[in-house]
Amino acid sequence: FAGQLPDRDYAIEIFNRHIAEVTAEIAPERLLVFAARDGWEPLCQFLDAPVPQGEPFPHLNDTAAFEARIAG
């Protein structure tokens, strides 16, 4: 992020540019554009794996954890 991580608009631009580049390069059947909020189902379907029963989807990279990491 070239030292500009606190600049929200810049960070979003970089993120969106990265997603566009990956989407353009990888065949759709080989790519899952995944949002963690969607939980196990799309991930397991893509991987042709069973959905873990009784296992909550991990939420280890929430906003608070991310901000704590970048604060150092």
CHARMM internal coordinates of N, CA and C (Angstrom, degrees):
IC EDIT
DIST 1 N 1 CA 1.4643
DIST 1 CA 1 C 1.5242
ANGL 1 N 1 CA 1 C 111.74
DIST 1 C 2 N 1.3015
ANGL 1 CA 1 C 2 N 115.37
DIHE 1 N 1 CA 1 C 2 N 10.10
DIST 2 N 2 CA 1.4700
ANGL 1 C 2 N 2 CA 121.51
DIHE 1 CA 1 C 2 N 2 CA 174.84
DIST 2 CA 2 C 1.5275
ANGL 2 N 2 CA 2 C 112.66
DIHE 1 C 2 N 2 CA 2 C 51.57
DIST 2 C 3 N 1.3385
ANGL 2 CA 2 C 3 N 116.18
DIHE 2 N 2 CA 2 C 3 N 38.04
DIST 3 N 3 CA 1.4602
ANGL 2 C 3 N 3 CA 120.26
DIHE 2 CA 2 C 3 N 3 CA 178.91
DIST 3 CA 3 C 1.5145
ANGL 3 N 3 CA 3 C 114.13
DIHE 2 C 3 N 3 CA 3 C 73.50
DIST 3 C 4 N 1.3241
ANGL 3 CA 3 C 4 N 117.79
DIHE 3 N 3 CA 3 C 4 N 9.84
DIST 4 N 4 CA 1.4609
ANGL 3 C 4 N 4 CA 121.12
DIHE 3 CA 3 C 4 N 4 CA -176.12
DIST 4 CA 4 C 1.5288
ANGL 4 N 4 CA 4 C 112.75
DIHE 3 C 4 N 4 CA 4 C -109.95
DIST 4 C 5 N 1.3398
ANGL 4 CA 4 C 5 N 117.59
DIHE 4 N 4 CA 4 C 5 N 21.84
DIST 5 N 5 CA 1.4594
ANGL 4 C 5 N 5 CA 120.60
DIHE 4 CA 4 C 5 N 5 CA -178.16
DIST 5 CA 5 C 1.5260
ANGL 5 N 5 CA 5 C 113.25
DIHE 4 C 5 N 5 CA 5 C -55.75
DIST 5 C 6 N 1.3218
ANGL 5 CA 5 C 6 N 119.77
DIHE 5 N 5 CA 5 C 6 N -37.77
DIST 6 N 6 CA 1.4686
ANGL 5 C 6 N 6 CA 118.45
DIHE 5 CA 5 C 6 N 6 CA 178.60
DIST 6 CA 6 C 1.5399
ANGL 6 N 6 CA 6 C 113.61
DIHE 5 C 6 N 6 CA 6 C -64.91
DIST 6 C 7 N 1.3350
ANGL 6 CA 6 C 7 N 117.69
DIHE 6 N 6 CA 6 C 7 N -18.31
DIST 7 N 7 CA 1.4669
ANGL 6 C 7 N 7 CA 121.37
DIHE 6 CA 6 C 7 N 7 CA 179.04
DIST 7 CA 7 C 1.5301
ANGL 7 N 7 CA 7 C 108.37
DIHE 6 C 7 N 7 CA 7 C -80.45
DIST 7 C 8 N 1.3231
ANGL 7 CA 7 C 8 N 116.01
DIHE 7 N 7 CA 7 C 8 N 98.47
DIST 8 N 8 CA 1.4686
ANGL 7 C 8 N 8 CA 122.10
DIHE 7 CA 7 C 8 N 8 CA -173.93
DIST 8 CA 8 C 1.5259
ANGL 8 N 8 CA 8 C 112.08
DIHE 7 C 8 N 8 CA 8 C -55.59
DIST 8 C 9 N 1.3166
ANGL 8 CA 8 C 9 N 118.39
DIHE 8 N 8 CA 8 C 9 N -46.97
DIST 9 N 9 CA 1.4647
ANGL 8 C 9 N 9 CA 121.31
DIHE 8 CA 8 C 9 N 9 CA -177.99
DIST 9 CA 9 C 1.5289
ANGL 9 N 9 CA 9 C 111.11
DIHE 8 C 9 N 9 CA 9 C -62.01
DIST 9 C 10 N 1.3225
ANGL 9 CA 9 C 10 N 116.71
DIHE 9 N 9 CA 9 C 10 N -41.44
DIST 10 N 10 CA 1.4619
ANGL 9 C 10 N 10 CA 120.98
DIHE 9 CA 9 C 10 N 10 CA 178.42
DIST 10 CA 10 C 1.5250
ANGL 10 N 10 CA 10 C 110.71
DIHE 9 C 10 N 10 CA 10 C -64.45
DIST 10 C 11 N 1.3334
ANGL 10 CA 10 C 11 N 116.78
DIHE 10 N 10 CA 10 C 11 N -45.33
DIST 11 N 11 CA 1.4627
ANGL 10 C 11 N 11 CA 120.96
DIHE 10 CA 10 C 11 N 11 CA -179.66
DIST 11 CA 11 C 1.5288
ANGL 11 N 11 CA 11 C 110.74
DIHE 10 C 11 N 11 CA 11 C -61.61
DIST 11 C 12 N 1.3165
ANGL 11 CA 11 C 12 N 117.47
DIHE 11 N 11 CA 11 C 12 N -41.77
DIST 12 N 12 CA 1.4668
ANGL 11 C 12 N 12 CA 120.97
DIHE 11 CA 11 C 12 N 12 CA 178.23
DIST 12 CA 12 C 1.5161
ANGL 12 N 12 CA 12 C 110.67
DIHE 11 C 12 N 12 CA 12 C -64.97
DIST 12 C 13 N 1.3233
ANGL 12 CA 12 C 13 N 117.43
DIHE 12 N 12 CA 12 C 13 N -40.30
DIST 13 N 13 CA 1.4700
ANGL 12 C 13 N 13 CA 121.19
DIHE 12 CA 12 C 13 N 13 CA 177.54
DIST 13 CA 13 C 1.5223
ANGL 13 N 13 CA 13 C 111.10
DIHE 12 C 13 N 13 CA 13 C -60.76
DIST 13 C 14 N 1.3216
ANGL 13 CA 13 C 14 N 116.97
DIHE 13 N 13 CA 13 C 14 N -45.86
DIST 14 N 14 CA 1.4676
ANGL 13 C 14 N 14 CA 121.37
DIHE 13 CA 13 C 14 N 14 CA 179.25
DIST 14 CA 14 C 1.5269
ANGL 14 N 14 CA 14 C 110.25
DIHE 13 C 14 N 14 CA 14 C -62.43
DIST 14 C 15 N 1.3206
ANGL 14 CA 14 C 15 N 116.37
DIHE 14 N 14 CA 14 C 15 N -44.78
DIST 15 N 15 CA 1.4633
ANGL 14 C 15 N 15 CA 120.98
DIHE 14 CA 14 C 15 N 15 CA 179.24
DIST 15 CA 15 C 1.5302
ANGL 15 N 15 CA 15 C 110.26
DIHE 14 C 15 N 15 CA 15 C -60.06
DIST 15 C 16 N 1.3220
ANGL 15 CA 15 C 16 N 117.35
DIHE 15 N 15 CA 15 C 16 N -49.63
DIST 16 N 16 CA 1.4671
ANGL 15 C 16 N 16 CA 120.92
DIHE 15 CA 15 C 16 N 16 CA -178.84
DIST 16 CA 16 C 1.5239
ANGL 16 N 16 CA 16 C 112.11
DIHE 15 C 16 N 16 CA 16 C -64.10
DIST 16 C 17 N 1.3082
ANGL 16 CA 16 C 17 N 117.32
DIHE 16 N 16 CA 16 C 17 N -36.70
DIST 17 N 17 CA 1.4623
ANGL 16 C 17 N 17 CA 121.02
DIHE 16 CA 16 C 17 N 17 CA 177.52
DIST 17 CA 17 C 1.5317
ANGL 17 N 17 CA 17 C 110.33
DIHE 16 C 17 N 17 CA 17 C -64.75
DIST 17 C 18 N 1.3189
ANGL 17 CA 17 C 18 N 116.36
DIHE 17 N 17 CA 17 C 18 N -41.84
DIST 18 N 18 CA 1.4629
ANGL 17 C 18 N 18 CA 120.90
DIHE 17 CA 17 C 18 N 18 CA 178.34
DIST 18 CA 18 C 1.5302
ANGL 18 N 18 CA 18 C 110.57
DIHE 17 C 18 N 18 CA 18 C -62.65
DIST 18 C 19 N 1.3160
ANGL 18 CA 18 C 19 N 117.63
DIHE 18 N 18 CA 18 C 19 N -46.18
DIST 19 N 19 CA 1.4665
ANGL 18 C 19 N 19 CA 121.45
DIHE 18 CA 18 C 19 N 19 CA 179.47
DIST 19 CA 19 C 1.5312
ANGL 19 N 19 CA 19 C 109.88
DIHE 18 C 19 N 19 CA 19 C -60.21
DIST 19 C 20 N 1.3155
ANGL 19 CA 19 C 20 N 117.73
DIHE 19 N 19 CA 19 C 20 N -43.09
DIST 20 N 20 CA 1.4718
ANGL 19 C 20 N 20 CA 121.16
DIHE 19 CA 19 C 20 N 20 CA 179.67
DIST 20 CA 20 C 1.5241
ANGL 20 N 20 CA 20 C 111.04
DIHE 19 C 20 N 20 CA 20 C -63.29
DIST 20 C 21 N 1.3246
ANGL 20 CA 20 C 21 N 117.54
DIHE 20 N 20 CA 20 C 21 N -41.63
DIST 21 N 21 CA 1.4681
ANGL 20 C 21 N 21 CA 120.93
DIHE 20 CA 20 C 21 N 21 CA 179.79
DIST 21 CA 21 C 1.5264
ANGL 21 N 21 CA 21 C 111.06
DIHE 20 C 21 N 21 CA 21 C -64.85
DIST 21 C 22 N 1.3132
ANGL 21 CA 21 C 22 N 116.77
DIHE 21 N 21 CA 21 C 22 N -44.59
DIST 22 N 22 CA 1.4698
ANGL 21 C 22 N 22 CA 120.14
DIHE 21 CA 21 C 22 N 22 CA 179.85
DIST 22 CA 22 C 1.5192
ANGL 22 N 22 CA 22 C 110.29
DIHE 21 C 22 N 22 CA 22 C -64.90
DIST 22 C 23 N 1.3232
ANGL 22 CA 22 C 23 N 116.59
DIHE 22 N 22 CA 22 C 23 N -45.49
DIST 23 N 23 CA 1.4636
ANGL 22 C 23 N 23 CA 121.45
DIHE 22 CA 22 C 23 N 23 CA -179.61
DIST 23 CA 23 C 1.5283
ANGL 23 N 23 CA 23 C 111.26
DIHE 22 C 23 N 23 CA 23 C -60.39
DIST 23 C 24 N 1.3149
ANGL 23 CA 23 C 24 N 117.07
DIHE 23 N 23 CA 23 C 24 N -35.57
DIST 24 N 24 CA 1.4667
ANGL 23 C 24 N 24 CA 121.13
DIHE 23 CA 23 C 24 N 24 CA 179.86
DIST 24 CA 24 C 1.5314
ANGL 24 N 24 CA 24 C 111.97
DIHE 23 C 24 N 24 CA 24 C -72.87
DIST 24 C 25 N 1.3174
ANGL 24 CA 24 C 25 N 117.29
DIHE 24 N 24 CA 24 C 25 N -28.12
DIST 25 N 25 CA 1.4638
ANGL 24 C 25 N 25 CA 121.35
DIHE 24 CA 24 C 25 N 25 CA -174.21
DIST 25 CA 25 C 1.5222
ANGL 25 N 25 CA 25 C 114.74
DIHE 24 C 25 N 25 CA 25 C -92.98
DIST 25 C 26 N 1.3132
ANGL 25 CA 25 C 26 N 118.14
DIHE 25 N 25 CA 25 C 26 N -28.88
DIST 26 N 26 CA 1.4586
ANGL 25 C 26 N 26 CA 121.74
DIHE 25 CA 25 C 26 N 26 CA -172.52
DIST 26 CA 26 C 1.5274
ANGL 26 N 26 CA 26 C 109.79
DIHE 25 C 26 N 26 CA 26 C -103.40
DIST 26 C 27 N 1.3204
ANGL 26 CA 26 C 27 N 116.25
DIHE 26 N 26 CA 26 C 27 N 134.39
DIST 27 N 27 CA 1.4647
ANGL 26 C 27 N 27 CA 121.25
DIHE 26 CA 26 C 27 N 27 CA 178.42
DIST 27 CA 27 C 1.5327
ANGL 27 N 27 CA 27 C 109.50
DIHE 26 C 27 N 27 CA 27 C -60.37
DIST 27 C 28 N 1.3190
ANGL 27 CA 27 C 28 N 117.59
DIHE 27 N 27 CA 27 C 28 N 138.09
DIST 28 N 28 CA 1.4769
ANGL 27 C 28 N 28 CA 120.70
DIHE 27 CA 27 C 28 N 28 CA -175.91
DIST 28 CA 28 C 1.5303
ANGL 28 N 28 CA 28 C 114.10
DIHE 27 C 28 N 28 CA 28 C -54.29
DIST 28 C 29 N 1.3165
ANGL 28 CA 28 C 29 N 117.54
DIHE 28 N 28 CA 28 C 29 N -35.77
DIST 29 N 29 CA 1.4608
ANGL 28 C 29 N 29 CA 119.37
DIHE 28 CA 28 C 29 N 29 CA -179.29
DIST 29 CA 29 C 1.5317
ANGL 29 N 29 CA 29 C 112.85
DIHE 28 C 29 N 29 CA 29 C -72.60
DIST 29 C 30 N 1.3283
ANGL 29 CA 29 C 30 N 116.34
DIHE 29 N 29 CA 29 C 30 N -11.41
DIST 30 N 30 CA 1.4671
ANGL 29 C 30 N 30 CA 120.93
DIHE 29 CA 29 C 30 N 30 CA 178.90
DIST 30 CA 30 C 1.5214
ANGL 30 N 30 CA 30 C 112.75
DIHE 29 C 30 N 30 CA 30 C -105.41
DIST 30 C 31 N 1.3226
ANGL 30 CA 30 C 31 N 117.18
DIHE 30 N 30 CA 30 C 31 N 2.02
DIST 31 N 31 CA 1.4657
ANGL 30 C 31 N 31 CA 120.97
DIHE 30 CA 30 C 31 N 31 CA -172.18
DIST 31 CA 31 C 1.5143
ANGL 31 N 31 CA 31 C 111.17
DIHE 30 C 31 N 31 CA 31 C -125.64
DIST 31 C 32 N 1.3058
ANGL 31 CA 31 C 32 N 115.74
DIHE 31 N 31 CA 31 C 32 N 129.79
DIST 32 N 32 CA 1.4568
ANGL 31 C 32 N 32 CA 121.90
DIHE 31 CA 31 C 32 N 32 CA 171.36
DIST 32 CA 32 C 1.5155
ANGL 32 N 32 CA 32 C 107.44
DIHE 31 C 32 N 32 CA 32 C -114.49
DIST 32 C 33 N 1.3097
ANGL 32 CA 32 C 33 N 116.02
DIHE 32 N 32 CA 32 C 33 N 115.19
DIST 33 N 33 CA 1.4637
ANGL 32 C 33 N 33 CA 120.26
DIHE 32 CA 32 C 33 N 33 CA 171.54
DIST 33 CA 33 C 1.5221
ANGL 33 N 33 CA 33 C 104.28
DIHE 32 C 33 N 33 CA 33 C -89.46
DIST 33 C 34 N 1.3149
ANGL 33 CA 33 C 34 N 115.39
DIHE 33 N 33 CA 33 C 34 N 108.81
DIST 34 N 34 CA 1.4545
ANGL 33 C 34 N 34 CA 122.53
DIHE 33 CA 33 C 34 N 34 CA -165.87
DIST 34 CA 34 C 1.5120
ANGL 34 N 34 CA 34 C 111.55
DIHE 33 C 34 N 34 CA 34 C -117.67
DIST 34 C 35 N 1.3167
ANGL 34 CA 34 C 35 N 115.89
DIHE 34 N 34 CA 34 C 35 N 135.15
DIST 35 N 35 CA 1.4639
ANGL 34 C 35 N 35 CA 121.94
DIHE 34 CA 34 C 35 N 35 CA 171.19
DIST 35 CA 35 C 1.5222
ANGL 35 N 35 CA 35 C 107.04
DIHE 34 C 35 N 35 CA 35 C -110.26
DIST 35 C 36 N 1.3041
ANGL 35 CA 35 C 36 N 117.14
DIHE 35 N 35 CA 35 C 36 N 125.44
DIST 36 N 36 CA 1.4601
ANGL 35 C 36 N 36 CA 120.72
DIHE 35 CA 35 C 36 N 36 CA -176.85
DIST 36 CA 36 C 1.5248
ANGL 36 N 36 CA 36 C 111.89
DIHE 35 C 36 N 36 CA 36 C -56.77
DIST 36 C 37 N 1.3113
ANGL 36 CA 36 C 37 N 117.72
DIHE 36 N 36 CA 36 C 37 N -28.96
DIST 37 N 37 CA 1.4649
ANGL 36 C 37 N 37 CA 120.30
DIHE 36 CA 36 C 37 N 37 CA 179.26
DIST 37 CA 37 C 1.5288
ANGL 37 N 37 CA 37 C 111.87
DIHE 36 C 37 N 37 CA 37 C -62.76
DIST 37 C 38 N 1.3501
ANGL 37 CA 37 C 38 N 117.29
DIHE 37 N 37 CA 37 C 38 N -17.03
DIST 38 N 38 CA 1.4660
ANGL 37 C 38 N 38 CA 121.07
DIHE 37 CA 37 C 38 N 38 CA 179.29
DIST 38 CA 38 C 1.5250
ANGL 38 N 38 CA 38 C 112.54
DIHE 37 C 38 N 38 CA 38 C -77.81
DIST 38 C 39 N 1.3263
ANGL 38 CA 38 C 39 N 117.23
DIHE 38 N 38 CA 38 C 39 N -13.09
DIST 39 N 39 CA 1.4580
ANGL 38 C 39 N 39 CA 121.09
DIHE 38 CA 38 C 39 N 39 CA 175.16
DIST 39 CA 39 C 1.5132
ANGL 39 N 39 CA 39 C 114.39
DIHE 38 C 39 N 39 CA 39 C 76.03
DIST 39 C 40 N 1.3200
ANGL 39 CA 39 C 40 N 114.34
DIHE 39 N 39 CA 39 C 40 N -161.63
DIST 40 N 40 CA 1.4613
ANGL 39 C 40 N 40 CA 122.16
DIHE 39 CA 39 C 40 N 40 CA -173.77
DIST 40 CA 40 C 1.5194
ANGL 40 N 40 CA 40 C 114.85
DIHE 39 C 40 N 40 CA 40 C -65.53
DIST 40 C 41 N 1.3304
ANGL 40 CA 40 C 41 N 118.05
DIHE 40 N 40 CA 40 C 41 N -38.61
DIST 41 N 41 CA 1.4553
ANGL 40 C 41 N 41 CA 121.15
DIHE 40 CA 40 C 41 N 41 CA -165.60
DIST 41 CA 41 C 1.5295
ANGL 41 N 41 CA 41 C 114.79
DIHE 40 C 41 N 41 CA 41 C -54.49
DIST 41 C 42 N 1.3542
ANGL 41 CA 41 C 42 N 119.78
DIHE 41 N 41 CA 41 C 42 N -56.29
DIST 42 N 42 CA 1.4694
ANGL 41 C 42 N 42 CA 117.09
DIHE 41 CA 41 C 42 N 42 CA -178.06
DIST 42 CA 42 C 1.5293
ANGL 42 N 42 CA 42 C 113.13
DIHE 41 C 42 N 42 CA 42 C -65.48
DIST 42 C 43 N 1.2991
ANGL 42 CA 42 C 43 N 116.93
DIHE 42 N 42 CA 42 C 43 N -33.70
DIST 43 N 43 CA 1.4587
ANGL 42 C 43 N 43 CA 120.96
DIHE 42 CA 42 C 43 N 43 CA 178.99
DIST 43 CA 43 C 1.5314
ANGL 43 N 43 CA 43 C 110.52
DIHE 42 C 43 N 43 CA 43 C -65.69
DIST 43 C 44 N 1.3281
ANGL 43 CA 43 C 44 N 116.23
DIHE 43 N 43 CA 43 C 44 N -48.81
DIST 44 N 44 CA 1.4623
ANGL 43 C 44 N 44 CA 120.08
DIHE 43 CA 43 C 44 N 44 CA -179.38
DIST 44 CA 44 C 1.5215
ANGL 44 N 44 CA 44 C 111.43
DIHE 43 C 44 N 44 CA 44 C -66.49
DIST 44 C 45 N 1.3256
ANGL 44 CA 44 C 45 N 117.08
DIHE 44 N 44 CA 44 C 45 N -37.72
DIST 45 N 45 CA 1.4633
ANGL 44 C 45 N 45 CA 119.90
DIHE 44 CA 44 C 45 N 45 CA 177.71
DIST 45 CA 45 C 1.5255
ANGL 45 N 45 CA 45 C 110.21
DIHE 44 C 45 N 45 CA 45 C -62.19
DIST 45 C 46 N 1.3192
ANGL 45 CA 45 C 46 N 117.17
DIHE 45 N 45 CA 45 C 46 N -45.60
DIST 46 N 46 CA 1.4573
ANGL 45 C 46 N 46 CA 122.08
DIHE 45 CA 45 C 46 N 46 CA 179.75
DIST 46 CA 46 C 1.5262
ANGL 46 N 46 CA 46 C 111.20
DIHE 45 C 46 N 46 CA 46 C -60.70
DIST 46 C 47 N 1.3315
ANGL 46 CA 46 C 47 N 116.17
DIHE 46 N 46 CA 46 C 47 N -40.13
DIST 47 N 47 CA 1.4654
ANGL 46 C 47 N 47 CA 121.69
DIHE 46 CA 46 C 47 N 47 CA -178.21
DIST 47 CA 47 C 1.5204
ANGL 47 N 47 CA 47 C 112.78
DIHE 46 C 47 N 47 CA 47 C -86.23
DIST 47 C 48 N 1.3255
ANGL 47 CA 47 C 48 N 116.16
DIHE 47 N 47 CA 47 C 48 N -1.25
DIST 48 N 48 CA 1.4609
ANGL 47 C 48 N 48 CA 122.21
DIHE 47 CA 47 C 48 N 48 CA -176.77
DIST 48 CA 48 C 1.5272
ANGL 48 N 48 CA 48 C 110.00
DIHE 47 C 48 N 48 CA 48 C 53.40
DIST 48 C 49 N 1.3184
ANGL 48 CA 48 C 49 N 114.18
DIHE 48 N 48 CA 48 C 49 N 48.90
DIST 49 N 49 CA 1.4600
ANGL 48 C 49 N 49 CA 121.92
DIHE 48 CA 48 C 49 N 49 CA -179.01
DIST 49 CA 49 C 1.5255
ANGL 49 N 49 CA 49 C 109.06
DIHE 48 C 49 N 49 CA 49 C -125.12
DIST 49 C 50 N 1.3186
ANGL 49 CA 49 C 50 N 117.35
DIHE 49 N 49 CA 49 C 50 N 152.96
DIST 50 N 50 CA 1.4617
ANGL 49 C 50 N 50 CA 118.99
DIHE 49 CA 49 C 50 N 50 CA 178.34
DIST 50 CA 50 C 1.5313
ANGL 50 N 50 CA 50 C 111.36
DIHE 49 C 50 N 50 CA 50 C -69.75
DIST 50 C 51 N 1.3146
ANGL 50 CA 50 C 51 N 115.41
DIHE 50 N 50 CA 50 C 51 N 148.79
DIST 51 N 51 CA 1.4674
ANGL 50 C 51 N 51 CA 120.85
DIHE 50 CA 50 C 51 N 51 CA 175.48
DIST 51 CA 51 C 1.5286
ANGL 51 N 51 CA 51 C 107.40
DIHE 50 C 51 N 51 CA 51 C -74.29
DIST 51 C 52 N 1.3233
ANGL 51 CA 51 C 52 N 117.85
DIHE 51 N 51 CA 51 C 52 N 127.68
DIST 52 N 52 CA 1.4640
ANGL 51 C 52 N 52 CA 119.43
DIHE 51 CA 51 C 52 N 52 CA 178.64
DIST 52 CA 52 C 1.5280
ANGL 52 N 52 CA 52 C 110.74
DIHE 51 C 52 N 52 CA 52 C -60.63
DIST 52 C 53 N 1.3031
ANGL 52 CA 52 C 53 N 116.03
DIHE 52 N 52 CA 52 C 53 N 126.79
DIST 53 N 53 CA 1.4596
ANGL 52 C 53 N 53 CA 121.08
DIHE 52 CA 52 C 53 N 53 CA -179.98
DIST 53 CA 53 C 1.5263
ANGL 53 N 53 CA 53 C 109.85
DIHE 52 C 53 N 53 CA 53 C -88.03
DIST 53 C 54 N 1.3147
ANGL 53 CA 53 C 54 N 115.65
DIHE 53 N 53 CA 53 C 54 N 130.74
DIST 54 N 54 CA 1.4608
ANGL 53 C 54 N 54 CA 120.71
DIHE 53 CA 53 C 54 N 54 CA 178.96
DIST 54 CA 54 C 1.5068
ANGL 54 N 54 CA 54 C 114.39
DIHE 53 C 54 N 54 CA 54 C 72.59
DIST 54 C 55 N 1.3144
ANGL 54 CA 54 C 55 N 117.09
DIHE 54 N 54 CA 54 C 55 N 11.89
DIST 55 N 55 CA 1.4675
ANGL 54 C 55 N 55 CA 122.06
DIHE 54 CA 54 C 55 N 55 CA -178.82
DIST 55 CA 55 C 1.5253
ANGL 55 N 55 CA 55 C 108.07
DIHE 54 C 55 N 55 CA 55 C -113.94
DIST 55 C 56 N 1.3304
ANGL 55 CA 55 C 56 N 118.19
DIHE 55 N 55 CA 55 C 56 N 110.07
DIST 56 N 56 CA 1.4607
ANGL 55 C 56 N 56 CA 118.99
DIHE 55 CA 55 C 56 N 56 CA 179.53
DIST 56 CA 56 C 1.5302
ANGL 56 N 56 CA 56 C 110.48
DIHE 55 C 56 N 56 CA 56 C -65.84
DIST 56 C 57 N 1.3136
ANGL 56 CA 56 C 57 N 115.73
DIHE 56 N 56 CA 56 C 57 N 148.43
DIST 57 N 57 CA 1.4589
ANGL 56 C 57 N 57 CA 119.92
DIHE 56 CA 56 C 57 N 57 CA 177.49
DIST 57 CA 57 C 1.5279
ANGL 57 N 57 CA 57 C 108.04
DIHE 56 C 57 N 57 CA 57 C -66.86
DIST 57 C 58 N 1.3318
ANGL 57 CA 57 C 58 N 118.55
DIHE 57 N 57 CA 57 C 58 N 132.68
DIST 58 N 58 CA 1.4690
ANGL 57 C 58 N 58 CA 120.48
DIHE 57 CA 57 C 58 N 58 CA -177.20
DIST 58 CA 58 C 1.5308
ANGL 58 N 58 CA 58 C 111.77
DIHE 57 C 58 N 58 CA 58 C -66.72
DIST 58 C 59 N 1.2996
ANGL 58 CA 58 C 59 N 114.63
DIHE 58 N 58 CA 58 C 59 N 143.20
DIST 59 N 59 CA 1.4680
ANGL 58 C 59 N 59 CA 121.89
DIHE 58 CA 58 C 59 N 59 CA 178.73
DIST 59 CA 59 C 1.5220
ANGL 59 N 59 CA 59 C 108.65
DIHE 58 C 59 N 59 CA 59 C -128.50
DIST 59 C 60 N 1.3281
ANGL 59 CA 59 C 60 N 115.62
DIHE 59 N 59 CA 59 C 60 N 60.51
DIST 60 N 60 CA 1.4569
ANGL 59 C 60 N 60 CA 120.53
DIHE 59 CA 59 C 60 N 60 CA -175.41
DIST 60 CA 60 C 1.5199
ANGL 60 N 60 CA 60 C 113.21
DIHE 59 C 60 N 60 CA 60 C -87.49
DIST 60 C 61 N 1.3064
ANGL 60 CA 60 C 61 N 117.51
DIHE 60 N 60 CA 60 C 61 N -14.63
DIST 61 N 61 CA 1.4581
ANGL 60 C 61 N 61 CA 120.36
DIHE 60 CA 60 C 61 N 61 CA -175.75
DIST 61 CA 61 C 1.5337
ANGL 61 N 61 CA 61 C 109.63
DIHE 60 C 61 N 61 CA 61 C -116.64
DIST 61 C 62 N 1.3334
ANGL 61 CA 61 C 62 N 115.45
DIHE 61 N 61 CA 61 C 62 N 50.00
DIST 62 N 62 CA 1.4556
ANGL 61 C 62 N 62 CA 118.71
DIHE 61 CA 61 C 62 N 62 CA 179.02
DIST 62 CA 62 C 1.5285
ANGL 62 N 62 CA 62 C 109.67
DIHE 61 C 62 N 62 CA 62 C -77.30
DIST 62 C 63 N 1.3030
ANGL 62 CA 62 C 63 N 116.48
DIHE 62 N 62 CA 62 C 63 N 177.10
DIST 63 N 63 CA 1.4679
ANGL 62 C 63 N 63 CA 121.28
DIHE 62 CA 62 C 63 N 63 CA -176.18
DIST 63 CA 63 C 1.5233
ANGL 63 N 63 CA 63 C 111.50
DIHE 62 C 63 N 63 CA 63 C -57.78
DIST 63 C 64 N 1.3212
ANGL 63 CA 63 C 64 N 117.28
DIHE 63 N 63 CA 63 C 64 N -45.58
DIST 64 N 64 CA 1.4676
ANGL 63 C 64 N 64 CA 120.31
DIHE 63 CA 63 C 64 N 64 CA -177.92
DIST 64 CA 64 C 1.5242
ANGL 64 N 64 CA 64 C 111.45
DIHE 63 C 64 N 64 CA 64 C -61.91
DIST 64 C 65 N 1.3267
ANGL 64 CA 64 C 65 N 117.41
DIHE 64 N 64 CA 64 C 65 N -43.22
DIST 65 N 65 CA 1.4681
ANGL 64 C 65 N 65 CA 120.62
DIHE 64 CA 64 C 65 N 65 CA 179.78
DIST 65 CA 65 C 1.5265
ANGL 65 N 65 CA 65 C 110.82
DIHE 64 C 65 N 65 CA 65 C -65.63
DIST 65 C 66 N 1.3272
ANGL 65 CA 65 C 66 N 116.98
DIHE 65 N 65 CA 65 C 66 N -42.29
DIST 66 N 66 CA 1.4649
ANGL 65 C 66 N 66 CA 120.66
DIHE 65 CA 65 C 66 N 66 CA 179.13
DIST 66 CA 66 C 1.5302
ANGL 66 N 66 CA 66 C 110.75
DIHE 65 C 66 N 66 CA 66 C -62.21
DIST 66 C 67 N 1.3175
ANGL 66 CA 66 C 67 N 116.56
DIHE 66 N 66 CA 66 C 67 N -46.84
DIST 67 N 67 CA 1.4672
ANGL 66 C 67 N 67 CA 119.90
DIHE 66 CA 66 C 67 N 67 CA -178.57
DIST 67 CA 67 C 1.5245
ANGL 67 N 67 CA 67 C 110.88
DIHE 66 C 67 N 67 CA 67 C -65.00
DIST 67 C 68 N 1.3206
ANGL 67 CA 67 C 68 N 117.46
DIHE 67 N 67 CA 67 C 68 N -35.43
DIST 68 N 68 CA 1.4640
ANGL 67 C 68 N 68 CA 120.11
DIHE 67 CA 67 C 68 N 68 CA 177.41
DIST 68 CA 68 C 1.5274
ANGL 68 N 68 CA 68 C 110.93
DIHE 67 C 68 N 68 CA 68 C -65.05
DIST 68 C 69 N 1.3369
ANGL 68 CA 68 C 69 N 117.09
DIHE 68 N 68 CA 68 C 69 N -39.15
DIST 69 N 69 CA 1.4633
ANGL 68 C 69 N 69 CA 120.42
DIHE 68 CA 68 C 69 N 69 CA 179.11
DIST 69 CA 69 C 1.5230
ANGL 69 N 69 CA 69 C 111.85
DIHE 68 C 69 N 69 CA 69 C -65.36
DIST 69 C 70 N 1.3244
ANGL 69 CA 69 C 70 N 117.30
DIHE 69 N 69 CA 69 C 70 N -44.07
DIST 70 N 70 CA 1.4691
ANGL 69 C 70 N 70 CA 118.07
DIHE 69 CA 69 C 70 N 70 CA -176.60
DIST 70 CA 70 C 1.5262
ANGL 70 N 70 CA 70 C 111.92
DIHE 69 C 70 N 70 CA 70 C -76.42
DIST 70 C 71 N 1.3346
ANGL 70 CA 70 C 71 N 116.52
DIHE 70 N 70 CA 70 C 71 N -20.34
DIST 71 N 71 CA 1.4727
ANGL 70 C 71 N 71 CA 119.34
DIHE 70 CA 70 C 71 N 71 CA 176.97
DIST 71 CA 71 C 1.5266
ANGL 71 N 71 CA 71 C 110.96
DIHE 70 C 71 N 71 CA 71 C -73.03
DIST 71 C 72 N 1.3391
ANGL 71 CA 71 C 72 N 115.16
DIHE 71 N 71 CA 71 C 72 N -20.89
DIST 72 N 72 CA 1.4556
ANGL 71 C 72 N 72 CA 120.37
DIHE 71 CA 71 C 72 N 72 CA 174.99
DIST 72 CA 72 C 1.4614
ANGL 72 N 72 CA 72 C 111.61
DIHE 71 C 72 N 72 CA 72 C 84.39
END
COOR INIT
IC SEED 1 N 1 CA 1 C
IC BUILD
